[in-house]
Amino acid sequence: MRLEPIPNPKEPLALSQREAECLAWVSRGKSSSDIGAILGLSPRTVDSYLEKACAKLRVRTRIEAVALAVRTGLIDPV
């Protein structure tokens, strides 16, 4: 497995509270439907938050976003 460098390390990574919450739930194995039920959101809204998080972190998938967010301390996977 090859680890990608953190995008532009001079620029701090920042996620909104909802984006970080959604990524934290993904790290716990929850689907968009599950996360929506937990947070009182529609699954599509959850997907939107996850898409925005992926764009900010410059990754393609939610799994890549979780890995980078954990590595950089943006979320706690526990």
C-alpha positions as CSV (number, residue, x, y, z in Angstrom):
1,M,0.0,0.0,0.0
2,R,1.4,3.4,-1.0
3,L,0.5,6.4,1.1
4,E,-0.1,9.6,-0.7
5,P,1.5,12.8,0.7
6,I,-0.8,15.2,2.4
7,P,-2.0,17.7,-0.2
8,N,-0.2,21.0,0.1
9,P,1.2,20.7,3.6
10,K,1.6,24.5,3.9
11,E,-2.1,25.0,3.7
12,P,-4.0,23.6,6.7
13,L,-6.8,21.2,6.0
14,A,-10.2,22.2,7.4
15,L,-13.6,20.5,7.3
16,S,-16.9,21.7,8.5
17,Q,-18.3,20.1,11.7
18,R,-20.9,18.2,9.6
19,E,-18.3,17.0,7.1
20,A,-16.1,15.7,10.0
21,E,-19.1,14.1,11.7
22,C,-20.0,12.3,8.5
23,L,-16.5,11.1,7.9
24,A,-16.2,9.9,11.5
25,W,-19.4,7.8,11.0
26,V,-18.0,6.4,7.8
27,S,-14.9,5.4,9.7
28,R,-17.2,3.4,11.9
29,G,-18.6,1.5,9.0
30,K,-21.9,3.4,8.6
31,S,-23.7,3.9,5.3
32,S,-25.1,7.2,4.2
33,S,-28.6,5.9,5.2
34,D,-27.3,5.0,8.6
35,I,-25.6,8.4,9.1
36,G,-28.7,10.2,7.9
37,A,-30.8,8.4,10.5
38,I,-28.2,9.2,13.2
39,L,-27.8,12.9,12.4
40,G,-31.4,13.5,11.3
41,L,-30.4,14.2,7.6
42,S,-31.4,12.6,4.3
43,P,-28.9,10.2,2.8
44,R,-28.4,12.6,-0.1
45,T,-27.4,15.4,2.3
46,V,-24.9,13.0,3.9
47,D,-23.5,12.2,0.5
48,S,-23.2,15.9,-0.2
49,Y,-21.2,16.5,3.0
50,L,-19.0,13.6,2.1
51,E,-18.5,14.9,-1.5
52,K,-17.5,18.3,-0.1
53,A,-15.0,16.7,2.3
54,C,-13.5,14.6,-0.5
55,A,-13.1,17.8,-2.6
56,K,-11.5,19.7,0.3
57,L,-9.1,16.8,1.0
58,R,-8.4,16.3,-2.7
59,V,-9.3,12.6,-2.8
60,R,-11.8,10.6,-4.8
61,T,-13.5,8.3,-2.4
62,R,-14.9,8.5,1.1
63,I,-12.5,5.8,2.2
64,E,-9.5,7.9,1.0
65,A,-11.0,10.8,2.8
66,V,-11.3,8.9,6.1
67,A,-7.8,7.6,5.8
68,L,-6.4,11.1,5.2
69,A,-8.6,12.7,7.9
70,V,-7.4,10.1,10.5
71,R,-3.8,10.5,9.5
72,T,-3.9,14.3,9.8
73,G,-5.9,14.3,13.0
74,L,-9.1,15.8,11.6
75,I,-11.2,13.0,12.9
76,D,-10.9,10.3,15.6
77,P,-11.9,6.9,14.3
78,V,-12.8,5.5,17.7
